[in-house]
Amino acid sequence: MQKNYKKTQLIKNIPLRLLLVVPFVLQIFAAVSLVGFLSFMQGKKAVNNLAHQIMDKAAQQVDGHLDKYLALPQQLNQMNADAIAMGRLKFRNQKANEQYFWMQAKAFKNISYIGYVTSEGREAGAGRWLNGVDLALYENRGKGKGSDYLADDQGNRNKLLQSYDFDARSLESYKEAIKTDKPIWGKIFTLDVGSVEIYTSGKTLQNNSPDSNIGYENYVAIPARTSIFDKNGKLVGIVAVDMLLTNINEFLSNLKISPKGNIFVIERNGLLIGSSSKSPILSKVNGKTERYSALKSPDPLIRNIAAKIQKQFNSFLTIQSNHYIDMVFDNELYFVHLTPWKDEYGLDWLVVVAVPESDFMAEINANTRTTILLSVAALIITIILGIFTSNLIIKPILNLSQVSISISGGMLHQTVQESSINELNILGRSFNRMAKQLRDYFTVLEKTNQQLQDANIELETTNQELETRVNQRTKELENTLQELKQTQAHLVQNEKMSSLGQMVAGVAHEINNPASFIYGNITYVDNYTQDLLQLLQVYQENYPQPPEKIQALLDETDIHFLKEDLAKILHSMKFGTQRIREIVLSLRNFSRLDETGIKKVDIHQGLDNSLMLLQHRIQTQARRPDIKIIKEYNKLPQIECYPAQLNQVFINIISNAIDILDEAWSNKKIDNDSIPTILIDTQETTENTVLISIADNGAGISENIISKLFDPFFTTKPVGKGTGLGLYISYQIIVEKHRGKIWCKSIPGEGAKFVIEIPVCL
């Protein structure tokens, strides 16, 4: 415990001079060191990024060159195959064919050889396969003997350079080409010919050109081949273009990426195709020209990179995407970029770009050494300046510290002495003025603080009262608005139901009396009529020959028609009066003016009465056929309810269903072959309630309208055709009067279904 206390005291008693000098020195040293370190790391990172960018750019250049360099042979082959197929290039015209290929070789400088081989072994071609010769012509008449000619400015043969034994049909590229009708790349080959006879012109060229390849020295090329078939599918020959690898090697040698950087291209079997290195890619083995494998290249960098790739990826064949690898060669770090290159005709190569880190690190290392020297110099200068500055600052600060301690102890009349340092002198004067103002404000602050506390208490009280009043007034307005809406709806519905009930009851009463009179006497009329007809029949039987006057009256009256028609008339009158009695009964059941309060009734009877009252709307209309009514009534008990109000709910929902069907058929929203249908279903639930569902096959109701169906004054009907109170009043009757539920289900285009659930007993 004593030890910790001493440490705390030591920390608290650090001299001001030390605090001024040491942190300043440490900050300068840390800042310089950090800047140097970050500069070194950022430089190294920049080197990595730059190396990757350079390698990416070099790989893109190689890819672009290969794409351009190797796309031309296949295009020329296709063009020449089309020329042969259309008859513009004929095998029998050797001179014209040589001039044709001479013109193509002259136009395209990268072409080493272009020509054709017939199935009989005849050949014609032109190109730049001989060093020291701008353009040469080639001929083989199909006897296994090839000849090279020097061409003049018109593409004609000028001088015979050499002849040799050669049959192009023996080459593997020819054998592969005739197996398919598609353009292909053959395997890279070294041309070996036999019995070479060099003529005078060839010897002259050989003597004048040190790098002459007369005799076919180092002819290593990649062959592009396209087979030609006649209309009957018979092989005619092939068109051929050779691209010498020396051209690719020359391009890579001219591509400079960094002083020690290297680019090389290999096949997937590891054989070199080209390299920017000065080391050769070809060698003589037993007098035969062969390509080096990258693993055995005379260039040690290429050899080590190839070994690293094979070790890391197990095989050159497994590399199918771009990769970056790092390796150490000759005590230097190398960045290596691997890029697969493929084309649509079967070539699959690997482009390798290698750049040493040392090509970029020389300047970074020099900057690091400079940064270290600057850090040491800055540290020494900072220490000297810190000691000198601290002596100037510490004395007036100590005086200021002592005065501050006195003021903090309540001795507000203490003052700071003036200093020779302008800033500290200004600070001292400001401190003295501050002490005076502090004394003046201290008294005022106490008074103001008390006033603010009193005002804050009063403001909080007033704010709470205002919030309470606003909440109360808002709630009162909301309740009043809701009551007004409900009162208005009830008044409209009560007036409507009262007038309708009185009218229906009056009409039913007025019709019931005469209808009952007619219905009660029609039986007697039927009996009296039968008696009269029986009497007439007896009279005719006893007096078959009546007087002429009676007979004339009988003939005029047509007594037989009268007998038959009178019976039909009486039957129609009886049926009509029965129908009138049923309608009157339905009207009385609907209005229920003879019943008040809660009654037990048959729900099915109320539904049937509602349908009877709406029969005139259910029948065929101008734009709609009869509505088909399907009743699926299940056995129900008698329900305690307000009958008249419940009937009004049925009328409202069925009327809305009829309106929806009318609109759907009028606006042709429903298939004309379908039948407008209303399905009424009733069933008793296990929870002692009854479900009544009324469904139609109209156009349906959208989801956003369903949520508003039971709001007061909401309607989708045109102005003048609906008040928007029907479903709202129905909701009030079911929910409030009968303690039930009412809801709607609908799928647009498939109709709507209203479901009512009410308890059996209220």
VODREN-296986 format. One line per 8 residues: number of its first residue (from 1); their letters; for each residue x, y, z of C-alpha. Coordinates in Angstrom, 2 decimals. Example, Ala and Ser with C-alpha at 12.3 -4.5 7.8 and 13.67 -1.06 7.14 Angstrom:
// VODREN-296986
1	as	12.30 -4.50 7.80  13.67 -1.06 7.14
// end
This chain:
// VODREN-296986
1	mqknykkt	0.00 0.00 0.00  2.85 2.37 0.91  4.61 1.50 -2.34  1.55 2.37 -4.48  1.18 5.67 -2.60  4.79 6.60 -3.39  4.23 5.84 -7.10  1.16 8.07 -7.11
9	qliknipl	3.05 10.87 -5.41  5.88 10.53 -7.89  3.48 10.87 -10.82  1.83 13.91 -9.27  5.18 15.63 -8.59  6.65 15.50 -12.11  8.53 18.80 -12.80  6.98 21.19 -15.33
17	rlllvvpf	10.30 21.47 -17.19  10.30 17.71 -17.74  6.68 17.78 -18.87  7.45 20.51 -21.38  10.57 18.91 -22.87  10.03 15.14 -22.79  6.54 14.91 -24.39  7.56 17.40 -27.06
25	vlqifaav	10.70 15.40 -27.84  8.79 12.11 -27.81  6.10 13.52 -30.08  8.60 14.78 -32.62  10.54 11.52 -32.52  7.38 9.41 -32.75  5.96 11.55 -35.56  9.14 11.38 -37.63
33	slvgflsf	9.56 7.65 -36.98  5.91 6.94 -37.78  6.08 8.98 -40.98  9.24 7.13 -41.98  7.73 3.73 -41.18  4.45 4.52 -42.94  6.38 5.93 -45.88  8.41 2.73 -46.08
41	mqgkkavn	5.34 0.47 -45.77  3.30 2.58 -48.17  6.20 2.57 -50.60  6.45 -1.19 -50.33  2.71 -1.51 -50.84  2.94 0.86 -53.77  5.70 -1.32 -55.19  3.48 -4.38 -54.93
49	nlahqimd	0.58 -2.55 -56.54  2.80 -1.12 -59.26  4.32 -4.53 -59.93  0.86 -6.08 -60.23  -0.30 -3.27 -62.50  2.75 -3.63 -64.71  2.31 -7.41 -64.85  -1.42 -7.04 -65.59
57	kaaqqvdg	-0.68 -4.56 -68.35  2.04 -6.78 -69.81  -0.26 -9.82 -69.67  -3.02 -7.82 -71.35  -0.62 -6.71 -74.08  0.46 -10.31 -74.66  -3.17 -11.48 -74.65  -4.14 -8.74 -77.08
65	hldkylal	-1.22 -9.53 -79.37  -1.99 -13.25 -79.33  -5.69 -12.59 -79.96  -4.87 -10.36 -82.94  -1.89 -12.38 -84.19  -3.65 -15.76 -84.08  -7.14 -14.65 -85.19  -5.94 -13.71 -88.70
73	pqqlnqmn	-4.88 -17.23 -89.87  -8.32 -18.74 -89.23  -10.02 -15.80 -90.94  -7.78 -16.12 -94.00  -8.35 -19.88 -94.14  -12.12 -19.37 -94.07  -11.87 -16.70 -96.78  -9.74 -18.98 -99.00
81	adaiamgr	-12.02 -21.97 -98.41  -14.99 -19.83 -99.52  -13.02 -18.68 -102.58  -12.36 -22.32 -103.55  -16.00 -23.27 -102.93  -17.24 -20.38 -105.16  -14.73 -21.18 -107.93  -12.67 -18.01 -107.65
89	lkfrnqka	-9.62 -20.08 -106.66  -9.06 -23.13 -108.89  -6.45 -25.80 -108.24  -5.51 -26.22 -111.91  -4.39 -22.59 -112.34  -1.08 -22.74 -110.48  0.20 -19.31 -111.53  -2.98 -17.45 -110.61
97	neqyfwmq	-3.11 -19.25 -107.26  0.49 -18.29 -106.44  -0.25 -14.65 -107.26  -3.43 -14.82 -105.14  -1.50 -16.08 -102.09  1.36 -13.63 -102.81  -1.11 -10.73 -102.60  -2.46 -12.01 -99.25
105	akafknis	1.04 -12.51 -97.83  2.01 -9.03 -99.00  -1.09 -7.49 -97.34  -0.60 -9.30 -94.01  2.99 -8.92 -92.78  2.65 -11.42 -89.90  1.82 -14.38 -92.15  4.75 -16.82 -92.42
113	yigyvtse	3.12 -19.07 -95.01  -0.31 -19.26 -96.68  -1.49 -21.75 -99.26  -3.38 -25.00 -99.89  -2.78 -28.76 -100.15  -5.00 -30.92 -102.39  -5.88 -34.51 -101.63  -3.46 -35.52 -104.47
121	greagagr	-0.59 -33.70 -102.72  -0.42 -30.64 -105.01  0.43 -27.37 -103.25  0.65 -23.65 -103.92  1.53 -20.90 -101.49  3.47 -17.77 -100.57  4.97 -16.16 -97.50  8.01 -15.03 -95.48
129	wlngvdla	9.56 -18.24 -94.17  13.03 -17.51 -95.60  15.24 -14.95 -93.83  16.51 -12.27 -96.22  13.60 -12.81 -98.66  10.67 -10.39 -98.56  8.21 -12.74 -100.26  8.69 -16.24 -101.62
137	lyenrgkg	6.47 -18.57 -103.67  6.04 -22.29 -103.05  5.02 -25.10 -105.40  4.49 -28.84 -105.09  3.04 -30.64 -108.12  2.01 -33.69 -106.12  5.13 -35.73 -106.77  6.63 -35.28 -103.31
145	kgsdylad	8.92 -32.48 -104.51  8.62 -28.95 -103.15  10.27 -25.82 -104.59  10.81 -22.28 -103.24  10.93 -19.34 -105.67  11.91 -15.71 -105.29  8.93 -13.53 -106.36  9.08 -10.31 -108.35
153	dqgnrnkl	7.02 -7.15 -107.73  4.00 -8.66 -109.57  3.94 -11.93 -107.66  5.48 -13.95 -110.50  8.26 -16.48 -110.12  11.66 -14.83 -110.54  14.37 -17.24 -109.41  14.38 -20.80 -108.11
161	lqsydfda	16.00 -20.84 -104.67  15.84 -24.49 -103.55  14.06 -27.83 -104.00  13.55 -30.67 -101.54  11.61 -33.84 -100.86  8.40 -33.02 -99.03  4.77 -34.26 -98.89  2.46 -32.06 -96.76
169	rslesyke	0.02 -34.95 -96.40  2.50 -36.68 -94.10  2.28 -33.87 -91.54  0.16 -34.48 -88.43  -1.66 -31.15 -88.94  -2.97 -32.38 -92.34  -4.17 -35.65 -90.82  -5.96 -33.84 -88.00
177	aiktdkpi	-7.59 -31.30 -90.37  -9.18 -33.87 -92.72  -10.91 -35.54 -89.74  -13.26 -32.59 -89.26  -14.99 -29.90 -91.28  -14.19 -27.18 -88.71  -11.15 -24.88 -88.54  -8.43 -26.17 -86.20
185	wgkiftld	-4.97 -25.41 -84.87  -2.52 -28.22 -85.41  0.29 -29.05 -83.02  3.37 -26.83 -83.21  5.78 -28.60 -85.59  9.37 -28.40 -86.81  9.67 -28.77 -90.58  12.17 -31.42 -91.65
193	vgsveiyt	12.71 -31.92 -95.39  14.97 -34.29 -97.21  17.37 -34.06 -100.16  17.60 -30.29 -100.18  19.07 -28.94 -103.43  20.08 -25.28 -103.18  20.38 -23.45 -106.51  22.65 -20.55 -107.45
201	sgktlqnn	20.21 -17.87 -106.30  19.75 -19.68 -103.01  23.49 -19.98 -102.44  23.95 -16.29 -103.19  21.27 -15.46 -100.63  22.87 -17.83 -98.14  26.24 -16.15 -98.53  24.88 -12.60 -98.34
209	spdsnigy	22.62 -13.16 -95.31  24.33 -14.46 -92.14  21.01 -15.49 -90.57  19.70 -17.16 -93.71  17.67 -20.34 -93.11  18.01 -21.75 -96.59  17.67 -25.48 -96.18  14.90 -24.97 -93.63
217	enyvaipa	16.90 -24.23 -90.55  14.76 -23.53 -87.45  11.38 -23.64 -89.22  9.12 -24.04 -86.16  5.54 -22.91 -86.68  2.00 -23.25 -85.42  -0.31 -24.47 -88.23  -3.89 -23.23 -88.87
225	rtsifdkn	-5.82 -25.69 -91.03  -9.31 -25.88 -92.59  -10.48 -28.86 -94.63  -12.34 -28.47 -97.96  -15.03 -30.86 -99.21  -16.97 -30.83 -102.48  -20.77 -30.87 -102.79  -20.79 -34.65 -102.40
233	gklvgiva	-18.84 -34.50 -99.16  -15.64 -35.77 -100.75  -12.34 -34.38 -99.45  -10.75 -31.91 -101.89  -7.89 -30.72 -99.72  -7.06 -28.19 -97.04  -6.16 -24.50 -96.83  -3.21 -23.73 -94.57
241	vdmlltni	-1.54 -20.83 -92.77  1.71 -21.20 -90.78  2.78 -18.71 -88.08  6.48 -18.93 -87.11  7.18 -18.91 -83.37  10.10 -16.56 -84.00  7.53 -13.77 -84.57  6.00 -14.32 -81.11
249	neflsnlk	9.49 -14.46 -79.62  10.41 -11.18 -81.33  7.27 -9.45 -79.97  8.01 -10.59 -76.40  11.66 -9.46 -76.70  10.52 -5.95 -77.67  8.02 -5.76 -74.78  9.90 -4.03 -71.93
257	ispkgnif	8.26 -4.20 -68.52  11.20 -3.57 -66.14  15.01 -3.80 -66.27  15.08 -7.42 -65.04  11.52 -8.45 -65.90  10.77 -11.45 -68.09  7.75 -12.68 -70.07  7.37 -16.11 -71.56
265	vierngll	4.57 -18.21 -73.08  4.34 -21.99 -72.70  2.06 -24.76 -73.77  0.29 -26.81 -71.14  2.96 -29.53 -71.58  5.59 -26.98 -70.54  7.22 -26.44 -73.97  8.23 -22.83 -74.66
273	igsssksp	6.41 -20.86 -77.36  8.18 -17.53 -76.89  10.21 -15.54 -74.38  11.49 -12.00 -73.83  14.77 -13.52 -72.58  17.85 -13.53 -74.76  18.20 -17.28 -74.19  16.98 -19.38 -77.16
281	ilskvngk	13.78 -21.42 -77.09  15.08 -23.87 -79.76  17.92 -26.39 -79.64  19.51 -28.99 -81.90  19.17 -32.59 -80.74  20.77 -35.18 -83.03  20.62 -32.67 -85.90  16.90 -32.02 -85.34
289	terysalk	15.42 -28.72 -84.15  13.43 -29.05 -80.92  11.86 -26.61 -78.45  13.07 -26.29 -74.87  10.79 -27.20 -72.01  10.41 -24.32 -69.55  11.73 -26.68 -66.87  14.95 -27.15 -68.90
297	spdplirn	15.34 -23.67 -70.38  18.89 -22.28 -70.58  17.51 -19.17 -68.83  17.76 -19.95 -65.07  14.94 -17.52 -64.20  12.49 -19.24 -66.56  13.63 -22.62 -65.29  13.10 -21.68 -61.62
305	iaakiqkq	9.72 -20.05 -62.25  8.51 -23.13 -64.12  9.67 -25.36 -61.26  7.88 -23.10 -58.73  4.63 -23.22 -60.75  4.78 -26.99 -61.11  5.46 -27.44 -57.41  2.66 -25.11 -56.27
313	fnsfltiq	0.00 -26.22 -58.78  1.21 -29.82 -59.38  0.75 -29.35 -63.15  0.53 -26.59 -65.76  -2.88 -28.01 -66.74  -4.54 -27.11 -63.42  -4.15 -23.33 -63.89  -7.49 -22.12 -65.25
321	snhyidmv	-7.58 -18.55 -63.91  -5.23 -15.64 -63.14  -2.84 -16.19 -60.23  -0.19 -14.13 -58.42  2.71 -15.90 -56.75  5.90 -14.68 -55.06  9.23 -16.46 -55.24  12.87 -15.82 -54.34
329	fdnelyfv	15.46 -16.22 -57.07  19.12 -15.29 -56.73  18.36 -13.68 -53.33  15.74 -11.41 -54.89  11.96 -11.41 -54.46  10.09 -11.86 -57.75  6.40 -11.17 -58.39  4.98 -13.69 -60.86
337	hltpwkde	1.65 -13.33 -62.71  0.06 -16.37 -64.43  -2.59 -15.81 -67.13  -4.28 -18.66 -69.07  -4.88 -17.85 -72.75  -7.31 -19.80 -74.91  -9.10 -19.37 -78.23  -12.14 -21.00 -79.79
345	ygldwlvv	-10.07 -23.21 -82.10  -8.30 -25.23 -79.44  -5.22 -23.29 -78.37  -4.58 -23.41 -74.60  -1.41 -21.59 -73.48  -0.06 -20.02 -70.30  1.37 -16.46 -70.22  3.89 -15.89 -67.39
353	vavpesdf	5.08 -12.40 -66.36  7.86 -12.06 -63.75  9.09 -8.77 -62.21  11.80 -8.47 -59.45  11.06 -6.32 -56.44  14.54 -4.76 -56.65  13.58 -2.90 -59.84  11.40 -0.65 -57.69
361	maeinant	12.95 -0.72 -54.18  16.17 1.33 -54.71  14.46 4.68 -54.26  12.39 3.35 -51.34  15.56 2.26 -49.48  17.24 5.66 -50.09  14.17 7.43 -48.70  14.30 5.19 -45.61
369	rttillsv	17.94 6.10 -44.87  17.18 9.81 -45.29  14.21 9.50 -42.94  16.38 7.91 -40.20  18.99 10.69 -40.41  16.30 13.38 -40.27  14.76 11.69 -37.23  18.05 11.76 -35.27
377	aaliitii	18.76 15.40 -36.20  15.22 16.45 -35.29  15.54 14.68 -31.92  18.75 16.55 -30.96  17.44 19.95 -32.03  14.16 19.34 -30.22  15.91 18.54 -26.91  17.99 21.75 -27.03
385	lgiftsnl	15.04 23.95 -27.93  12.86 22.29 -25.31  15.26 23.02 -22.47  15.70 26.66 -23.52  11.96 27.23 -24.01  11.02 25.60 -20.73  13.23 28.02 -18.78  11.44 30.99 -20.34
393	iikpilnl	7.97 29.63 -19.74  8.21 27.95 -16.36  8.75 31.04 -14.11  5.59 33.07 -15.05  3.55 29.84 -15.15  4.61 29.05 -11.58  3.45 32.52 -10.49  0.14 31.98 -12.30
401	sqvsisis	-0.22 28.63 -10.59  0.26 30.12 -7.13  -2.33 32.88 -7.76  -4.81 30.30 -9.10  -4.45 28.23 -5.94  -5.09 31.35 -3.80  -8.22 32.31 -5.80  -9.53 28.76 -5.63
409	ggmlhqtv	-9.20 29.02 -1.86  -11.44 32.11 -1.77  -8.76 34.79 -1.90  -10.27 36.62 -4.88  -8.09 39.76 -4.45  -4.85 38.02 -5.57  -3.19 39.24 -8.86  -0.66 37.82 -11.35
417	qessinel	2.67 39.59 -11.87  3.63 40.83 -15.35  6.00 38.71 -17.50  8.55 39.50 -20.20  6.85 37.04 -22.55  4.08 38.86 -24.36  1.67 35.94 -24.51  2.15 35.10 -20.81
425	nilgrsfn	1.82 38.79 -19.96  -1.50 38.92 -21.87  -2.54 35.76 -20.07  -1.73 37.34 -16.68  -3.71 40.49 -17.43  -6.62 38.43 -18.68  -6.44 36.33 -15.54  -6.55 39.47 -13.34
433	rmakqlrd	-9.57 40.82 -15.25  -11.20 37.43 -14.99  -10.70 37.40 -11.22  -12.35 40.84 -10.94  -15.26 39.81 -13.17  -15.57 36.60 -11.17  -16.03 38.61 -8.02  -18.69 40.80 -9.70
441	yftvlekt	-20.54 37.93 -11.30  -20.52 35.69 -8.29  -23.10 37.83 -6.48  -25.25 38.33 -9.60  -25.12 34.61 -10.38  -26.62 33.65 -7.06  -29.58 36.00 -7.57  -30.10 34.91 -11.17
449	nqqlqdan	-29.93 31.24 -10.25  -32.75 31.64 -7.74  -34.91 33.49 -10.27  -34.34 30.79 -12.90  -35.33 28.05 -10.49  -38.60 29.84 -9.65  -39.37 30.47 -13.34  -38.60 26.85 -14.26
457	ielettnq	-41.03 25.53 -11.65  -43.78 27.85 -12.91  -43.10 26.91 -16.56  -43.32 23.16 -15.85  -46.64 23.64 -14.03  -48.11 25.66 -16.91  -46.88 23.15 -19.51  -48.50 20.22 -17.73
465	eletrvnq	-51.83 22.07 -17.46  -51.78 22.89 -21.20  -51.00 19.31 -22.18  -53.83 18.01 -20.00  -56.32 20.45 -21.51  -55.28 19.70 -25.09  -55.58 15.93 -24.53  -59.00 16.29 -22.91
473	rtkelent	-60.30 18.56 -25.68  -58.96 16.25 -28.41  -60.61 13.20 -26.84  -63.91 15.07 -26.44  -63.89 16.13 -30.11  -63.15 12.58 -31.28  -65.98 11.14 -29.15  -68.39 13.84 -30.34
481	lqelkqtq	-67.53 13.22 -34.01  -68.04 9.46 -33.62  -71.36 9.98 -31.84  -72.53 12.36 -34.58  -71.70 9.81 -37.29  -73.51 7.00 -35.45  -76.51 9.22 -34.62  -76.80 10.35 -38.23
489	ahlvqnek	-76.62 6.78 -39.52  -79.19 5.54 -36.97  -81.57 8.42 -37.71  -81.41 7.79 -41.43  -81.89 4.04 -41.00  -84.65 4.36 -38.38  -86.58 6.80 -40.55  -86.05 4.59 -43.55
497	msslgqmv	-87.10 1.41 -41.72  -90.04 3.11 -40.05  -91.41 4.48 -43.33  -90.70 1.21 -45.14  -92.29 -0.88 -42.38  -95.44 1.28 -42.27  -95.73 1.26 -46.04  -95.17 -2.50 -46.29
505	agvahein	-97.65 -3.16 -43.47  -100.25 -0.87 -45.04  -99.88 -2.41 -48.47  -100.03 -5.92 -47.00  -103.19 -5.05 -45.03  -104.96 -3.40 -47.97  -104.14 -6.26 -50.32  -104.89 -8.95 -47.75
513	npasfiyg	-108.62 -8.04 -47.31  -109.76 -8.21 -50.98  -107.36 -11.09 -51.66  -108.83 -13.06 -48.72  -112.36 -12.28 -49.94  -111.58 -13.52 -53.43  -109.67 -16.57 -52.15  -112.49 -17.45 -49.74
521	nityvdny	-115.30 -17.24 -52.36  -113.54 -18.74 -55.35  -114.30 -22.26 -54.08  -118.02 -21.47 -54.01  -117.85 -19.95 -57.47  -116.16 -23.14 -58.69  -118.91 -25.32 -57.10  -121.74 -23.15 -58.47
529	tqdllqll	-120.21 -23.19 -61.91  -119.91 -26.99 -61.86  -123.55 -27.24 -60.83  -124.65 -25.01 -63.70  -122.54 -26.96 -66.18  -123.99 -30.25 -64.85  -127.51 -28.83 -65.18  -126.79 -27.76 -68.74
537	qvyqenyp	-125.49 -31.26 -69.54  -128.65 -32.90 -68.13  -130.77 -30.49 -70.14  -128.94 -31.38 -73.30  -129.33 -35.09 -72.62  -133.14 -34.77 -72.09  -133.69 -32.22 -74.85  -131.27 -33.12 -77.59
545	qppekiqa	-133.32 -31.03 -80.07  -133.82 -27.65 -78.46  -135.78 -24.89 -80.14  -134.06 -22.97 -82.90  -133.54 -19.87 -80.82  -131.79 -21.84 -78.05  -129.78 -23.82 -80.61  -128.62 -20.61 -82.27
553	lldetdih	-127.54 -19.22 -78.91  -125.72 -22.49 -78.14  -123.86 -22.33 -81.46  -122.96 -18.68 -80.90  -121.75 -19.31 -77.33  -119.63 -22.39 -78.21  -120.61 -24.22 -75.07  -117.82 -26.83 -75.39
561	flkedlak	-115.06 -24.15 -75.39  -116.82 -22.38 -72.54  -116.75 -25.53 -70.38  -113.02 -26.09 -70.92  -111.91 -22.43 -70.62  -114.05 -21.70 -67.57  -112.31 -24.45 -65.60  -108.90 -23.03 -66.59
569	ilhsmkfg	-109.93 -19.49 -65.60  -111.11 -20.64 -62.18  -107.83 -22.55 -61.65  -105.77 -19.47 -62.64  -107.78 -17.26 -60.29  -107.22 -19.70 -57.45  -103.44 -19.84 -58.12  -103.20 -16.05 -58.42
577	tqrireiv	-105.00 -15.39 -55.14  -102.79 -17.98 -53.44  -99.70 -16.16 -54.79  -101.07 -12.85 -53.49  -101.58 -14.37 -50.02  -97.99 -15.66 -50.01  -96.62 -12.22 -51.00  -98.71 -10.54 -48.29
585	lslrnfsr	-97.43 -13.06 -45.76  -93.83 -12.35 -46.86  -94.41 -8.63 -46.50  -95.81 -9.09 -43.03  -92.94 -11.37 -42.04  -90.43 -8.87 -43.43  -91.94 -5.84 -41.67  -92.79 -7.78 -38.48
593	ldetgikk	-94.94 -4.88 -37.31  -97.08 -7.37 -35.52  -94.06 -8.51 -33.49  -91.88 -6.47 -31.13  -88.69 -7.27 -29.24  -86.76 -10.52 -29.39  -88.55 -13.50 -31.00  -87.61 -17.04 -31.87
601	vdihqgld	-87.90 -17.40 -35.62  -86.92 -19.65 -38.50  -83.94 -18.07 -40.27  -84.74 -19.93 -43.47  -88.18 -18.31 -43.58  -86.59 -14.85 -43.35  -84.16 -15.71 -46.16  -86.97 -17.06 -48.37
609	nslmllqh	-89.11 -13.97 -47.73  -86.18 -11.72 -48.67  -85.67 -13.67 -51.89  -89.40 -13.43 -52.71  -89.39 -9.66 -52.23  -86.39 -9.39 -54.54  -87.83 -11.79 -57.13  -88.37 -8.98 -59.65
617	riqtqarr	-84.64 -8.17 -59.55  -83.55 -11.82 -59.70  -85.44 -12.40 -62.95  -83.92 -11.79 -66.39  -82.82 -8.20 -67.03  -81.88 -6.38 -70.27  -78.17 -7.30 -70.05  -78.27 -10.27 -67.69
625	pdikiike	-79.96 -13.69 -67.60  -81.87 -15.05 -64.58  -79.81 -15.22 -61.40  -79.52 -18.81 -60.23  -80.33 -19.10 -56.50  -78.69 -22.08 -54.76  -79.94 -22.82 -51.26  -77.84 -25.10 -49.10
633	ynklpqie	-79.91 -25.00 -45.93  -78.86 -27.22 -43.07  -81.07 -28.04 -40.13  -81.12 -25.10 -37.72  -82.88 -24.47 -34.41  -85.16 -21.50 -33.90  -83.03 -18.39 -33.38  -83.64 -15.65 -30.82
641	cypaqlnq	-83.31 -12.37 -32.73  -84.91 -9.12 -33.84  -86.68 -10.52 -36.95  -87.36 -7.30 -38.84  -83.80 -6.03 -38.36  -82.29 -9.38 -39.32  -84.47 -9.47 -42.48  -83.16 -6.01 -43.33
649	vfiniisn	-79.59 -7.38 -43.14  -80.53 -10.22 -45.54  -82.16 -7.73 -47.94  -79.10 -5.45 -47.88  -76.56 -8.21 -48.56  -78.63 -9.97 -51.26  -79.38 -6.61 -52.94  -75.66 -5.80 -52.98
657	aidildea	-74.94 -9.21 -54.52  -77.53 -8.55 -57.25  -75.98 -5.11 -57.87  -72.53 -6.68 -58.23  -73.85 -9.30 -60.68  -75.70 -6.62 -62.69  -72.53 -4.53 -62.94  -70.34 -7.54 -63.82
665	wsnkkidn	-72.63 -8.70 -66.65  -73.33 -5.15 -67.89  -69.64 -4.26 -68.10  -68.73 -7.75 -69.40  -66.31 -8.39 -66.54  -67.48 -12.05 -66.44  -67.40 -14.71 -69.14  -70.71 -14.61 -71.07
673	dsiptili	-70.98 -18.42 -70.89  -71.17 -18.43 -67.09  -74.45 -18.13 -65.15  -74.94 -15.42 -62.49  -75.33 -17.27 -59.23  -76.07 -16.49 -55.57  -75.30 -19.28 -53.07  -76.95 -19.12 -49.63
681	dtqetten	-75.58 -21.54 -47.04  -76.62 -22.04 -43.40  -75.14 -24.25 -40.70  -74.95 -24.60 -36.95  -71.54 -24.52 -35.27  -70.29 -26.39 -32.22  -70.11 -23.09 -30.31  -73.94 -22.70 -30.24
689	tvlisiad	-73.91 -20.16 -33.06  -75.34 -20.09 -36.57  -73.41 -19.22 -39.75  -75.26 -17.67 -42.70  -73.12 -17.13 -45.82  -74.28 -15.34 -48.97  -71.88 -15.65 -51.93  -71.93 -14.49 -55.56
697	ngagisen	-69.79 -15.23 -58.60  -69.33 -11.60 -59.62  -66.11 -9.66 -60.23  -65.10 -9.73 -56.55  -63.94 -6.96 -54.21  -60.37 -5.67 -53.90  -58.51 -5.89 -50.57  -58.36 -2.11 -50.03
705	iisklfdp	-62.19 -1.83 -50.37  -62.95 -4.77 -48.03  -61.32 -2.90 -45.14  -63.80 0.00 -45.64  -67.02 -1.92 -46.41  -68.58 -1.45 -42.98  -67.63 2.24 -42.56  -70.56 4.68 -42.45
713	ffttkpvg	-71.35 6.47 -45.73  -68.76 4.45 -47.66  -70.06 3.29 -51.06  -68.62 2.33 -54.43  -71.89 3.01 -56.24  -72.45 6.13 -58.38  -73.95 9.23 -56.79  -77.68 8.76 -56.25
721	kgtglgly	-77.60 4.94 -56.23  -76.37 4.31 -52.69  -76.07 6.04 -49.33  -73.25 3.98 -47.93  -75.37 3.03 -44.88  -76.61 -0.46 -45.83  -73.60 -2.49 -44.74  -72.84 -0.11 -41.86
729	isyqiive	-76.38 -0.57 -40.44  -76.12 -4.31 -41.08  -72.87 -4.33 -39.10  -74.56 -2.43 -36.22  -77.53 -4.85 -36.23  -75.36 -8.00 -36.21  -72.61 -6.84 -33.84  -74.44 -4.55 -31.41
737	khrgkiwc	-78.00 -5.92 -31.48  -77.26 -9.63 -31.86  -73.72 -9.82 -30.38  -72.54 -11.56 -33.54  -69.96 -11.14 -36.27  -70.08 -10.20 -39.96  -67.19 -10.27 -42.42  -66.40 -10.48 -46.12
745	ksipgega	-64.10 -12.78 -48.08  -63.29 -12.06 -51.71  -60.83 -12.89 -54.44  -60.90 -10.42 -57.37  -62.36 -12.14 -60.41  -63.88 -15.02 -58.38  -66.73 -13.31 -56.50  -67.42 -12.24 -52.92
753	kfvieipv	-68.80 -13.98 -49.83  -70.43 -12.34 -46.78  -70.56 -14.45 -43.61  -72.87 -13.72 -40.63  -72.38 -15.46 -37.31  -75.00 -14.94 -34.57  -75.68 -16.83 -31.35  -78.69 -19.13 -31.11
761	cl	-79.77 -17.43 -27.88  -79.32 -13.77 -27.02
// end
